[in-house]
Amino acid sequence: MQLDTGAVPFSDNVIPSAARSDFGTPMGSIGPQKSGNLAVIWGKRKPLLETEIKLPVRDRRLVAKQLAQLGFKVIKPRHFESNYLFDFPDLRLSKSRRLLRLRFAAGESLLTFKGPPLRARRYARRREVETRVGNGALLREVLKSLELREVFAYEKFRTVFVAAAQASLHAPPQAAFDETPIGNYLELEGPAKWIDRVASRLGYSPRDYITATYLSLYLQNCRTQGRKPRHMVFKGRKQR
C-alpha cells in the first residue's frame, strides 16, 4: 500500500501531540442532552450529522480524574483499532474531501462514509453514515475488486466514555480517549454546546480544539519530524 501525500483531504489545523500511555477506567454525570436528527442503522439510532473535536492529552491521569468527577463511565473498555481508508486510483474521494473507512475494532467491523466537511466555526462537522459489517475481511476484498485501494492505514487504542446520566439515550454524546503512534487525544462527539461545556470543565479552551483528522495529524507529524509518510501504525504490530 502506498500513501499518496499529494492529496490531503482534511484541515491541517493541528496542535502538537502528547506522549502515549495507558488510561484508567473512571466512573460517573453531565446533564442529559436531546438527540438531533437520527437514522436507524442496524437497529441503533445514530446522528447523520457528526460534530466533534479532538483535544491534546498531555496528562492522561489528570483527564481520567476529571472525567470521573464529571460523572463519565466507560462503555467500551480500552481496545485496539485498525482503520483503512479507501479511494479510487484517481483519488476522487480525497480530492472531494470525502472518506470511506473500514474499521476493525473489538471484534466488530464497521464501514463508514463521511461527506465533505461542512462550514463550522470551530468544530469538525460532516455527514456520516456508518454500519456494522458481518465479515470485514470479505468486504475488504469486495472494495478492492471495485478498484478501490487502501491509501492509508492507522491504528490506535481507544477507550469510550459517556456521562452516566446520558447512557440510556439512543445516541449519547461520547468522549473517546485515543492512544496513537503520534500521541494521545480526547475526542468529544456531540452537540456543540455539550462539547464546549465538557472541554471547558476539563480545562480546555476553543483555542485547543483540533478539527484535523488523524491522516492530517500524521502528515503534520511527519513533516515536523522530517520523516517520509507511510502509515500511522505502532512499531512491531502486524497489520491485518
Backbone as CSV, one residue per row, in Angstrom:
resi,resn,N_x,N_y,N_z,CA_x,CA_y,CA_z,C_x,C_y,C_z
1,MET,0.847,-1.204,0.000,0.000,0.000,0.000,0.875,1.244,0.000
2,GLN,0.533,2.194,-0.845,1.297,3.435,-0.925,0.413,4.595,-0.531
3,LEU,0.949,5.470,0.252,0.218,6.661,0.690,0.477,7.782,-0.283
4,ASP,-0.575,8.328,-0.860,-0.469,9.476,-1.744,-0.493,10.721,-0.879
5,THR,0.659,11.389,-0.769,0.763,12.569,0.103,0.378,13.846,-0.614
6,GLY,0.012,13.729,-1.899,-0.333,14.931,-2.633,-1.751,15.396,-2.424
7,ALA,-2.593,14.503,-1.928,-3.994,14.859,-1.731,-4.375,14.635,-0.286
8,VAL,-4.324,15.684,0.485,-4.702,15.607,1.897,-6.086,16.217,2.041
9,PRO,-7.110,15.391,2.325,-8.479,15.888,2.244,-8.962,16.691,3.430
10,PHE,-8.145,16.878,4.453,-8.659,17.487,5.661,-7.760,18.620,6.127
11,SER,-8.272,19.356,7.103,-7.569,20.523,7.640,-6.263,20.142,8.316
12,ASP,-5.270,21.013,8.251,-4.012,20.812,8.958,-3.953,21.702,10.191
13,ASN,-5.099,22.024,10.757,-5.160,22.838,11.979,-4.817,21.949,13.170
14,VAL,-3.518,21.854,13.465,-3.079,20.883,14.457,-2.461,21.525,15.686
15,ILE,-2.453,20.757,16.767,-1.758,21.128,17.993,-0.775,20.014,18.272
16,PRO,0.447,20.298,18.738,1.440,19.254,18.959,0.887,18.094,19.786
17,SER,1.321,16.871,19.424,0.820,15.666,20.080,1.464,15.459,21.434
18,ALA,0.881,14.525,22.196,1.400,14.195,23.526,1.889,12.763,23.546
19,ALA,2.584,12.390,24.630,3.146,11.048,24.733,2.050,10.025,24.973
20,ARG,2.245,8.780,24.470,1.275,7.714,24.651,1.385,7.104,26.034
21,SER,0.246,6.602,26.560,0.238,5.908,27.826,-1.107,5.252,28.020
22,ASP,-1.214,4.333,28.961,-2.477,3.670,29.236,-3.423,4.624,29.941
23,PHE,-4.689,4.274,29.954,-5.716,5.144,30.516,-6.504,4.380,31.552
24,GLY,-6.915,5.077,32.604,-7.671,4.439,33.673,-9.115,4.204,33.288
25,THR,-9.920,3.788,34.241,-11.318,3.492,33.997,-12.191,4.276,34.961
26,PRO,-12.475,5.555,34.708,-13.285,6.359,35.610,-14.758,5.999,35.499
27,MET,-15.480,6.315,36.533,-16.922,6.099,36.526,-17.621,7.445,36.751
28,GLY,-18.909,7.432,36.396,-19.643,8.502,36.881,-20.618,9.324,36.133
29,SER,-21.614,12.356,35.854,-22.744,12.704,35.021,-22.713,14.132,34.673
30,ILE,-22.907,14.401,33.450,-23.204,15.740,32.965,-24.634,15.665,32.455
31,GLY,-25.413,16.727,32.650,-26.848,16.675,32.397,-27.245,16.110,31.055
32,PRO,-28.445,15.579,30.948,-28.916,14.948,29.723,-29.018,15.924,28.562
33,GLN,-28.822,15.380,27.340,-28.916,16.174,26.119,-29.977,15.576,25.216
34,LYS,-30.590,16.407,24.403,-31.529,15.915,23.409,-30.753,15.467,22.187
35,SER,-31.180,14.368,21.591,-30.523,13.894,20.381,-31.057,14.677,19.186
36,GLY,-30.234,14.773,18.128,-30.607,15.539,16.952,-31.251,14.653,15.900
37,ASN,-30.971,14.950,14.607,-31.507,14.128,13.541,-30.924,12.738,13.651
38,LEU,-31.802,11.732,13.608,-31.351,10.372,13.843,-31.718,9.480,12.672
39,ALA,-30.852,8.501,12.416,-31.149,7.495,11.409,-31.035,6.132,12.057
40,VAL,-31.924,5.235,11.698,-31.864,3.892,12.258,-30.933,3.057,11.394
41,ILE,-29.858,2.578,11.987,-28.864,1.782,11.280,-28.631,0.511,12.076
42,TRP,-28.984,-0.622,11.513,-28.814,-1.908,12.173,-29.469,-1.896,13.556
43,GLY,-30.661,-1.307,13.645,-31.399,-1.342,14.891,-30.968,-0.312,15.911
44,LYS,-29.940,0.474,15.612,-29.487,1.512,16.535,-29.672,2.872,15.881
45,ARG,-29.900,3.878,16.693,-30.110,5.219,16.173,-28.830,6.018,16.308
46,LYS,-28.409,6.610,15.212,-27.147,7.340,15.190,-27.340,8.638,14.426
47,PRO,-26.776,9.757,14.910,-26.901,11.015,14.175,-26.264,10.922,12.799
48,LEU,-26.942,11.467,11.771,-26.360,11.510,10.436,-25.319,12.614,10.341
49,LEU,-25.461,13.649,11.154,-24.521,14.764,11.152,-23.597,14.637,12.353
50,GLU,-22.321,14.422,12.080,-21.320,14.246,13.136,-20.681,15.593,13.466
51,THR,-20.629,15.913,14.750,-19.934,17.111,15.215,-18.941,16.675,16.274
52,GLU,-17.671,16.993,16.075,-16.657,16.522,17.015,-15.434,17.424,17.004
53,ILE,-14.608,17.246,18.023,-13.287,17.865,18.085,-12.339,16.874,18.734
54,LYS,-11.052,17.127,18.595,-10.034,16.405,19.352,-9.337,17.388,20.281
55,LEU,-8.899,16.887,21.422,-8.127,17.678,22.370,-6.821,16.959,22.664
56,PRO,-5.690,17.667,22.690,-4.423,17.019,23.016,-4.380,16.643,24.489
57,VAL,-3.919,15.460,24.797,-3.846,14.991,26.185,-2.385,14.813,26.564
58,ARG,-1.946,15.611,27.524,-0.563,15.508,27.996,-0.469,14.800,29.344
59,ASP,-1.565,14.765,30.076,-1.584,14.113,31.385,-2.819,13.226,31.443
60,ARG,-2.689,11.973,31.092,-3.835,11.087,31.000,-4.456,10.815,32.362
61,ARG,-3.654,10.794,33.428,-4.213,10.561,34.765,-5.099,11.724,35.202
62,LEU,-4.675,12.936,34.866,-5.475,14.108,35.206,-6.805,14.068,34.459
63,VAL,-6.775,13.752,33.162,-8.009,13.687,32.389,-8.922,12.586,32.920
64,ALA,-8.343,11.447,33.311,-9.145,10.364,33.883,-9.845,10.821,35.158
65,LYS,-9.120,11.525,35.997,-9.700,12.022,37.244,-10.806,13.028,36.963
66,GLN,-10.579,13.925,36.002,-11.575,14.942,35.675,-12.838,14.317,35.082
67,LEU,-12.683,13.323,34.210,-13.841,12.656,33.637,-14.668,11.974,34.730
68,ALA,-13.982,11.347,35.661,-14.689,10.704,36.770,-15.459,11.738,37.587
69,GLN,-14.840,12.883,37.830,-15.502,13.933,38.604,-16.714,14.498,37.862
70,LEU,-16.676,14.465,36.538,-17.799,14.948,35.744,-18.873,13.876,35.565
71,GLY,-18.642,12.687,36.096,-19.657,11.645,36.059,-19.647,10.764,34.835
72,PHE,-18.513,10.664,34.149,-18.424,9.789,32.992,-18.142,8.351,33.422
73,LYS,-18.636,7.401,32.615,-18.336,5.999,32.846,-17.897,5.354,31.527
74,VAL,-17.135,4.287,31.640,-16.650,3.576,30.461,-17.773,2.716,29.889
75,ILE,-18.026,2.860,28.579,-18.979,1.974,27.922,-18.272,1.005,26.973
76,LYS,-17.047,1.348,26.566,-16.222,0.430,25.786,-14.818,0.481,26.363
77,PRO,-14.395,-0.575,27.076,-13.055,-0.583,27.662,-11.974,-0.468,26.582
78,ARG,-10.777,-0.168,27.028,-9.636,0.007,26.126,-9.531,-1.173,25.151
79,HIS,-9.475,-0.851,23.854,-9.398,-1.885,22.831,-8.582,-1.365,21.652
80,PHE,-8.095,-2.289,20.854,-7.268,-1.945,19.701,-8.136,-1.751,18.466
81,GLU,-7.789,-0.745,17.667,-8.479,-0.469,16.412,-7.487,-0.436,15.260
82,SER,-7.866,-1.031,14.144,-7.126,-0.840,12.898,-8.097,-0.276,11.870
83,ASN,-7.656,0.768,11.178,-8.514,1.505,10.252,-7.860,1.591,8.882
84,TYR,-8.682,1.481,7.832,-8.183,1.536,6.465,-9.040,2.505,5.662
85,LEU,-8.395,3.505,5.062,-9.080,4.447,4.192,-8.951,3.969,2.750
86,PHE,-10.073,3.971,2.040,-10.100,3.510,0.651,-10.366,4.684,-0.290
87,ASP,-9.799,4.579,-1.480,-10.048,5.586,-2.501,-9.839,4.954,-3.865
88,PHE,-10.327,5.634,-4.899,-10.123,5.179,-6.263,-8.729,5.595,-6.730
89,PRO,-8.225,4.987,-7.793,-6.878,5.350,-8.275,-6.704,6.834,-8.555
90,ASP,-7.780,7.519,-8.967,-7.660,8.952,-9.252,-7.879,9.813,-7.999
91,LEU,-8.033,9.157,-6.829,-8.195,9.851,-5.541,-9.401,10.794,-5.536
92,ARG,-10.471,10.384,-6.185,-11.646,11.267,-6.285,-12.293,11.529,-4.926
93,LEU,-12.198,10.564,-4.001,-12.776,10.786,-2.678,-11.961,11.829,-1.904
94,SER,-10.653,11.656,-1.893,-9.796,12.610,-1.184,-9.910,14.009,-1.774
95,LYS,-9.927,14.075,-3.091,-9.978,15.381,-3.743,-11.296,16.101,-3.483
96,SER,-12.356,15.350,-3.254,-13.648,15.957,-2.936,-13.884,16.000,-1.436
97,ARG,-12.841,15.675,-0.664,-12.850,15.745,0.798,-13.895,14.810,1.408
98,ARG,-14.070,13.652,0.762,-14.910,12.599,1.296,-14.033,11.454,1.791
99,LEU,-14.631,10.549,2.541,-13.842,9.497,3.186,-14.645,8.202,3.220
100,LEU,-13.979,7.087,2.914,-14.559,5.755,3.055,-13.591,4.934,3.903
101,ARG,-14.076,4.470,5.060,-13.195,3.806,6.029,-13.767,2.452,6.449
102,LEU,-12.875,1.474,6.524,-13.210,0.172,7.084,-12.434,0.020,8.381
103,ARG,-13.172,-0.220,9.476,-12.550,-0.302,10.803,-12.758,-1.687,11.410
104,PHE,-11.686,-2.228,11.983,-11.754,-3.454,12.759,-11.481,-3.079,14.214
105,ALA,-12.446,-3.341,15.105,-12.283,-2.916,16.499,-13.127,-3.788,17.411
106,ALA,-12.498,-4.343,18.446,-13.202,-5.082,19.499,-14.115,-6.157,18.936
107,GLY,-13.630,-6.883,17.947,-14.403,-7.972,17.377,-15.466,-7.549,16.385
108,GLU,-15.561,-6.259,16.073,-16.542,-5.755,15.122,-15.843,-5.169,13.897
109,SER,-16.588,-5.143,12.795,-16.128,-4.464,11.585,-17.153,-3.385,11.257
110,LEU,-16.670,-2.164,10.969,-17.555,-1.039,10.690,-17.149,-0.392,9.369
111,LEU,-18.130,-0.122,8.535,-17.895,0.623,7.307,-18.488,2.015,7.482
112,THR,-17.679,3.041,7.208,-18.100,4.423,7.436,-17.853,5.271,6.200
113,PHE,-18.865,6.037,5.831,-18.698,7.063,4.801,-18.864,8.420,5.464
114,LYS,-17.961,9.349,5.159,-18.059,10.714,5.656,-18.043,11.672,4.473
115,GLY,-19.011,12.585,4.473,-19.071,13.581,3.423,-18.053,14.689,3.648
116,PRO,-17.985,15.642,2.730,-17.031,16.748,2.893,-17.354,17.570,4.133
117,PRO,-16.333,18.170,4.765,-16.582,18.988,5.961,-17.552,20.121,5.664
118,LEU,-18.440,20.362,6.602,-19.384,21.461,6.490,-18.816,22.692,7.191
119,ARG,-19.330,23.838,6.843,-18.850,25.067,7.477,-19.195,25.053,8.959
120,ALA,-18.191,25.176,9.792,-18.384,25.206,11.242,-17.288,26.080,11.832
121,ARG,-17.673,26.889,12.802,-16.745,27.896,13.336,-15.512,27.255,13.958
122,ARG,-15.691,26.226,14.765,-14.528,25.630,15.424,-14.681,24.131,15.671
123,TYR,-15.591,23.493,14.910,-15.807,22.067,15.084,-15.590,21.343,13.758
124,ALA,-15.308,20.043,13.850,-15.302,19.195,12.667,-16.726,18.683,12.503
125,ARG,-17.387,19.110,11.439,-18.784,18.753,11.244,-18.971,18.234,9.824
126,ARG,-19.572,17.033,9.727,-19.765,16.447,8.407,-20.830,15.354,8.486
127,ARG,-21.402,15.030,7.341,-22.383,13.954,7.263,-21.667,12.619,7.408
128,GLU,-22.232,11.732,8.220,-21.613,10.429,8.441,-22.670,9.331,8.336
129,VAL,-22.346,8.278,7.597,-23.191,7.091,7.510,-22.312,5.894,7.881
130,GLU,-22.750,5.137,8.876,-21.916,4.043,9.390,-22.778,2.818,9.668
131,THR,-22.241,1.640,9.390,-22.966,0.411,9.660,-21.994,-0.719,9.997
132,ARG,-22.469,-1.651,10.790,-21.675,-2.838,11.081,-21.639,-3.737,9.847
133,VAL,-20.557,-4.489,9.735,-20.369,-5.410,8.626,-20.138,-6.799,9.205
134,GLY,-20.839,-7.789,8.667,-20.711,-9.140,9.199,-19.327,-9.728,8.998
135,ASN,-18.722,-9.502,7.841,-17.396,-10.045,7.539,-16.546,-8.941,6.928
136,GLY,-15.785,-8.262,7.780,-14.982,-7.134,7.321,-13.890,-7.535,6.352
137,ALA,-13.283,-8.687,6.578,-12.211,-9.141,5.694,-12.745,-9.397,4.284
138,LEU,-13.940,-9.967,4.204,-14.546,-10.220,2.898,-14.935,-8.912,2.221
139,LEU,-15.486,-7.979,2.978,-15.842,-6.677,2.406,-14.592,-5.964,1.892
140,ARG,-13.507,-6.111,2.598,-12.240,-5.502,2.173,-11.867,-5.976,0.769
141,GLU,-12.068,-7.265,0.508,-11.771,-7.815,-0.817,-12.771,-7.306,-1.850
142,VAL,-14.031,-7.138,-1.450,-15.040,-6.593,-2.364,-14.663,-5.173,-2.784
143,LEU,-14.262,-4.357,-1.815,-13.875,-2.976,-2.132,-12.697,-2.943,-3.096
144,LYS,-11.723,-3.824,-2.878,-10.576,-3.878,-3.787,-10.997,-4.325,-5.181
145,SER,-11.974,-5.228,-5.228,-12.458,-5.709,-6.525,-13.189,-4.621,-7.286
146,LEU,-13.681,-3.622,-6.569,-14.354,-2.484,-7.193,-13.364,-1.378,-7.562
147,GLU,-12.078,-1.711,-7.564,-10.986,-0.810,-7.930,-10.734,0.265,-6.891
148,LEU,-11.231,0.061,-5.680,-10.845,0.919,-4.567,-9.557,0.360,-3.977
149,ARG,-8.697,1.232,-3.522,-7.441,0.764,-2.929,-7.233,1.399,-1.571
150,GLU,-6.474,0.701,-0.740,-6.168,1.207,0.589,-5.073,2.264,0.473
151,VAL,-5.423,3.510,0.786,-4.460,4.592,0.629,-3.812,4.992,1.954
152,PHE,-4.443,4.612,3.076,-3.860,4.971,4.369,-4.410,4.036,5.430
153,ALA,-3.508,3.570,6.300,-3.899,2.736,7.437,-3.444,3.432,8.718
154,TYR,-4.293,3.375,9.748,-3.880,3.940,11.032,-4.432,3.097,12.171
155,GLU,-3.682,3.076,13.273,-4.020,2.247,14.428,-4.111,3.107,15.679
156,LYS,-4.906,2.624,16.623,-4.975,3.290,17.920,-5.620,2.368,18.934
157,PHE,-5.386,2.684,20.198,-6.117,2.070,21.291,-7.151,3.092,21.746
158,ARG,-8.377,2.648,21.910,-9.459,3.574,22.246,-10.235,3.110,23.474
159,THR,-10.598,4.076,24.336,-11.493,3.858,25.471,-12.637,4.846,25.326
160,VAL,-13.881,4.364,25.384,-15.042,5.214,25.125,-15.835,5.430,26.408
161,PHE,-16.210,6.688,26.654,-16.941,7.091,27.857,-18.242,7.802,27.481
162,VAL,-19.234,7.690,28.358,-20.416,8.552,28.295,-20.722,9.022,29.706
163,ALA,-21.421,10.151,29.801,-21.892,10.605,31.110,-22.982,9.646,31.576
164,ALA,-22.924,9.257,32.843,-23.870,8.262,33.366,-25.311,8.685,33.149
165,ALA,-25.613,9.979,33.285,-26.985,10.467,33.136,-27.483,10.377,31.702
166,GLN,-26.562,10.175,30.743,-26.945,10.136,29.337,-26.845,8.742,28.735
167,ALA,-26.405,7.774,29.509,-26.110,6.446,28.976,-27.323,5.780,28.348
168,SER,-28.536,6.131,28.793,-29.739,5.488,28.273,-30.244,6.112,26.977
169,LEU,-29.654,7.210,26.540,-30.073,7.835,25.289,-29.702,6.951,24.108
170,HIS,-30.437,7.099,23.002,-30.144,6.291,21.815,-28.786,6.636,21.214
171,ALA,-28.443,7.900,21.247,-27.170,8.341,20.676,-26.541,9.357,21.620
172,PRO,-26.036,8.916,22.774,-25.488,9.869,23.743,-24.188,10.481,23.255
173,PRO,-23.913,11.724,23.620,-22.593,12.296,23.336,-21.513,11.430,23.957
174,GLN,-20.367,11.381,23.322,-19.309,10.485,23.788,-17.976,11.206,23.918
175,ALA,-17.172,10.710,24.836,-15.770,11.115,24.951,-14.941,9.857,24.710
176,ALA,-14.002,9.937,23.796,-13.172,8.783,23.472,-11.706,9.143,23.658
177,PHE,-11.019,8.364,24.479,-9.588,8.585,24.686,-8.825,7.692,23.727
178,ASP,-7.994,8.313,22.878,-7.238,7.602,21.856,-5.745,7.648,22.133
179,GLU,-5.119,6.489,22.146,-3.663,6.370,22.220,-3.182,6.020,20.815
180,THR,-2.424,6.893,20.208,-1.987,6.701,18.823,-0.464,6.722,18.744
181,PRO,0.095,6.300,17.614,1.549,6.366,17.440,2.115,7.776,17.472
182,ILE,1.270,8.800,17.341,1.765,10.182,17.342,1.302,10.968,18.567
183,GLY,0.714,10.292,19.554,0.314,10.992,20.765,-1.079,10.623,21.224
184,ASN,-1.476,11.194,22.348,-2.781,10.906,22.950,-3.754,12.057,22.709
185,TYR,-5.022,11.694,22.449,-6.056,12.693,22.180,-7.357,12.266,22.838
186,LEU,-8.148,13.264,23.241,-9.501,13.016,23.725,-10.453,13.570,22.676
187,GLU,-11.290,12.707,22.146,-12.236,13.120,21.124,-13.609,13.302,21.762
188,LEU,-14.205,14.458,21.561,-15.545,14.753,22.059,-16.489,14.825,20.878
189,GLU,-17.539,14.004,20.899,-18.515,13.987,19.814,-19.910,14.181,20.389
190,GLY,-20.606,15.202,19.915,-21.938,15.501,20.403,-22.337,16.904,19.988
191,PRO,-23.423,17.451,20.548,-23.834,18.823,20.232,-22.735,19.825,20.581
192,ALA,-22.657,20.896,19.820,-21.594,21.889,20.009,-21.566,22.448,21.433
193,LYS,-22.742,22.757,21.998,-22.776,23.306,23.354,-22.267,22.291,24.379
194,TRP,-22.583,21.028,24.156,-22.086,19.974,25.052,-20.565,19.879,24.956
195,ILE,-20.033,19.930,23.737,-18.584,19.883,23.541,-17.910,21.032,24.281
196,ASP,-18.449,22.248,24.110,-17.854,23.413,24.761,-17.882,23.276,26.283
197,ARG,-18.991,22.796,26.809,-19.125,22.686,28.262,-18.152,21.653,28.835
198,VAL,-18.084,20.490,28.201,-17.190,19.442,28.701,-15.735,19.867,28.558
199,ALA,-15.378,20.422,27.403,-13.994,20.869,27.196,-13.593,21.905,28.236
200,SER,-14.489,22.850,28.504,-14.193,23.886,29.494,-13.970,23.285,30.876
201,ARG,-14.811,22.340,31.266,-14.679,21.728,32.581,-13.433,20.857,32.696
202,LEU,-12.898,20.451,31.545,-11.644,19.698,31.545,-10.427,20.617,31.494
203,GLY,-10.667,21.926,31.425,-9.562,22.878,31.433,-9.090,23.318,30.061
204,TYR,-9.884,23.044,29.012,-9.507,23.425,27.647,-10.320,24.646,27.206
205,SER,-9.785,25.350,26.225,-10.497,26.471,25.611,-10.642,26.172,24.120
206,PRO,-11.480,26.934,23.407,-11.618,26.701,21.961,-10.299,26.778,21.202
207,ARG,-9.322,27.472,21.740,-8.007,27.532,21.084,-7.344,26.159,21.032
208,ASP,-7.755,25.260,21.912,-7.175,23.922,21.961,-7.852,22.944,21.012
209,TYR,-8.981,23.339,20.427,-9.739,22.405,19.605,-8.951,22.018,18.350
210,ILE,-8.953,20.733,18.043,-8.328,20.205,16.830,-9.438,19.668,15.938
211,THR,-9.526,20.148,14.718,-10.541,19.670,13.785,-9.950,18.759,12.713
212,ALA,-8.652,18.577,12.723,-7.983,17.738,11.733,-8.281,16.266,11.979
213,THR,-8.235,15.479,10.918,-8.358,14.029,11.037,-6.995,13.452,11.426
214,TYR,-6.990,12.149,11.738,-5.720,11.514,12.079,-4.772,11.458,10.881
215,LEU,-5.313,11.406,9.676,-4.444,11.469,8.497,-3.700,12.790,8.466
216,SER,-4.410,13.897,8.633,-3.762,15.209,8.615,-2.782,15.372,9.773
217,LEU,-3.159,14.884,10.954,-2.257,14.958,12.103,-0.992,14.158,11.849
218,TYR,-1.150,13.010,11.242,0.013,12.165,10.949,0.931,12.840,9.929
219,LEU,0.367,13.394,8.868,1.190,14.058,7.861,1.930,15.258,8.464
220,GLN,1.250,16.010,9.346,1.898,17.133,10.016,3.042,16.645,10.890
221,ASN,2.823,15.533,11.593,3.856,14.958,12.442,5.062,14.523,11.617
222,CYS,4.813,13.940,10.453,5.910,13.512,9.576,6.708,14.708,9.072
223,ARG,6.011,15.791,8.721,6.719,16.994,8.279,7.581,17.557,9.402
224,THR,7.029,17.571,10.617,7.784,18.091,11.759,9.008,17.244,12.052
225,GLN,8.845,15.918,11.939,9.937,15.005,12.252,10.874,14.756,11.066
226,GLY,10.523,15.266,9.907,11.341,15.060,8.720,11.315,13.624,8.235
227,ARG,10.164,12.943,8.405,10.036,11.545,8.006,9.135,11.425,6.780
228,LYS,9.381,10.394,5.986,8.536,10.121,4.829,7.234,9.481,5.305
229,PRO,6.082,9.999,4.907,4.804,9.423,5.348,4.587,8.019,4.792
230,ARG,4.086,7.156,5.643,3.687,5.821,5.209,2.299,5.530,5.781
231,HIS,2.268,4.863,6.924,1.015,4.582,7.603,1.205,4.848,9.089
232,MET,0.142,5.241,9.781,0.225,5.564,11.202,-0.052,4.302,12.019
233,VAL,0.984,3.492,12.166,0.834,2.204,12.855,1.899,2.080,13.933
234,PHE,1.593,1.237,14.915,2.548,1.005,16.000,3.679,0.095,15.509
235,LYS,4.874,0.380,15.951,6.023,-0.444,15.579,5.864,-1.841,16.184
236,GLY,6.187,-2.846,15.376,6.173,-4.207,15.877,4.836,-4.920,15.746
237,ARG,3.783,-4.184,15.364,2.473,-4.825,15.199,2.266,-5.180,13.726
238,LYS,1.764,-6.346,13.481,1.464,-6.762,12.118,0.078,-6.252,11.736
239,GLN,-0.014,-5.692,10.521,-1.315,-5.242,10.038,-2.144,-6.428,9.610
240,ARG,-3.461,-6.210,9.658,-4.388,-7.271,9.267,-4.233,-7.592,7.792
